[in-house]
């Protein structure tokens, strides 16, 4: 160690070379269809240190899979999965737009690709006990019942809007009803007593609201983020019911200062709502992929894009100073983790949770509506896995609460506090 202290630079380089060689050696043994994700959390400061005050508290989260699922794993091609879970029930609840209809929607099945490739990739977590479970109507309704959730809100940018669309389409038209005048307002129908189980023969409607924030163009006067009358009405009409709210901002910000101001403003808005019974989950900002394929519109969409996801996390590259500022997204996410963790450490209300979809999505360069758009994704596709991860998180959260002896449905509305983000 003394020698390393004197020649710190060469030693660090030697250590880095050893690590890289080990990673390269192990990657040679992987299956061609097993795509490796290496946690970006290894590249940043570990904010879990010196947090024994959370870990040892009576309301601390005990299940480590709450912060491990979806971080380190492999994308494995599985057309049986594509058949059983990868497609939306026809007709879709929220139909695809005209661009997708003439591109991804033009796909024709073939013997070697019975379903679109983008729907054939299944996430396998390297933590054997932390697998991402698949969202289905029955399982999701049971989790809502255990957590005593009565209403659901998606609030954020266009990617959160796409997550809302995915959620509605995964539930399916038989059990997700849209307001005829507004497709951002809908109801999920849990059959046979639904959430509270008070009447086993009666279906239960769970209001679901998707609120999309407008994009503020560059070089225009910014307005601080705020809840408009629709969002406030949704919360006001929810009292005293428990709301599950999924939030995100980040993909359309051009500077760290603006992002920090709006994140702080959003958290203040939620705190001022005085709704400690709610479940608030912040979804990580997802990455864009520079130069995503296909590069031209002269492409045979009937055959479909047969693109393999990235091999490992280090293969994800984004130019520093990217014109859409995609290089700042990881910084936005790390700042958010730090702020939420500090909030929980101080034992403030409401409690915040974090859904980390960044790593698994960073590998999915294969499913963009290219060449027009390398940030958003075709549907069905990778964003469905955000909802699978959301369901898995909620399921583990409900089980974590039961393991801590919180007992009844009303008591389980107390969140656990995460000691790691």
ZIUR-V420872 format. One record per helix or strand of 2 or more residues. SS is the DSSP state (H for helix, E for strand). FROM is the first residue (numbers start at 0). LEN is the number of residues. If there is no record, write none. Layout:
ss from len
SS FROM LEN
SS FROM LEN
//
This chain:
ss from len
H 1 5
H 7 21
E 33 3
H 39 4
H 51 4
H 64 4
E 72 5
H 78 7
H 97 5
H 103 3
H 116 3
E 120 5
H 136 11
E 148 8
H 157 14
E 175 4
E 181 9
E 203 9
H 228 8
E 241 7
H 255 17
E 278 5
H 312 3
H 325 20
E 351 4
H 357 5
H 381 22
H 410 3
//
